[in-house]
Amino acid sequence: MLLTREDFVGVVTNAIAGLGFDQDVPMVTFPVNMFLVGSDITAIERQLDEFVAGLTQWRPKVTQPGLLKPAQVSVEGQGYRESAAALNRLFLKNRWGDGLPLLPPTEDAVAWILQGSDRARDEVVGKFLPRGGIVTIETAAVALAMAGGRPEYLPVLLAAVQAIFDPGMDHDKWQATSASTFPVVAVNGPMAPQIRLNSGFGLLGPDPAHPAGAGIGRALRLLQQNVGGALPGFGTMALFGGMRYTNAVFAEDEAGLPQGWAPHHVERLGHTAAENVVTVYPATSAVNIVRRGTGKETPDEEAEGSLHRIAGYLRAPNVHYLWGYEEGGTPGALLLPRVVARQLAGLGWTKTKVREFLWEHSRIPLEEVKRTGLMRWLELESHESILKNLQDPMPICRRPEQLILLVAGGGHPTHAYWMPGMASKVVARPIELPRRWEALLKAAEQELGEPV
């Protein structure tokens, strides 16, 4: 028996299904106004009869188990163009699309995508919460086919999904929250440039020379929505939903790393440079930071001043930072272009030194913690461990090492990019390449030209 906000009915039914219960579980709904600070909750007393009826008279309407593999949809039309248009209308009508045209996931298209994995097509990867739909290798291939992806993208998509399914990610919560969370998928290793995954100019946007990030990210979003139930306004209550067409899928600019700066997966995760790895965490937004000086400063003054400006953006009473206080969590990821990284390294700044500087200078004065109401969040039971060890000024995470620092972005010194998280855990997974990997790369080169 549940008490639910009227706008959260979809979220609740998804969550109930993900736990293995009937979606038509009895619930009494109330308007959102009743859940606001200072609201009148006497309406609950006036509807006690509904609670009693739900507890004593409810019987499930659904008596048959669901289908793991439903029948294939058939769409007809006069020619390919009309058939594809009909398919897209059908997908939008059933809320299976994302608003942009999708490619038909035909048997041939899905079989082509499945060349990107040696695993059986019916192998279960996991359960996408909150709705609890099952993701198989084939399910991921279908989403990638719909998104316009290629076989060589499938290993990254599967590794990202496996990372999301880590229990510490709590992905059921960020799938449904009113915060506009989106997964950040950072790729390290030699395969990233091989599949045309962008690490330079415009790496978070569309790029015909580097299409992999958009295809992988869009396929992941389709899985989040269609399998995990994150349908806007019904399953996910994200108020704004930024970055959600293609999420954020990119590669670290390993070729642009300055001497002494190891790749993320080597420095933070303990892998070798030859290994291919994805790192995933949920972000809530992104901000572009102008960090370059005007030319009147000395190199040392510009470097320190730019880091102070970046720290100023990090130094915010962001409630979501509190999730990053968990031992394996993060307050977010900072992207620095290769030009900036090399400038800093040339002045003696290591990755460790940059993190420690940002951590120390992004502390929030306790007076501001109280004035902004952040203290009220700290007083909640879920964050009481932070409250017990509260410092003045308060750091945005427990340790500097929790800040993710990546070298990525176009070769220009003016900007840095910060993607704050709601991340109680950062998860990495190895990328499994199929035996036919070299053949897939040769086919891609014939069809798309040599990687840029």
Order of alpha helices (4+ residues) and beta strands (2+ residues): beta-alpha-beta-alpha-alpha-alpha-alpha-beta-beta-alpha-alpha-alpha-beta-alpha-alpha-beta-alpha-beta-beta-alpha-beta-alpha-alpha-alpha-alpha-alpha-beta-beta-beta-alpha
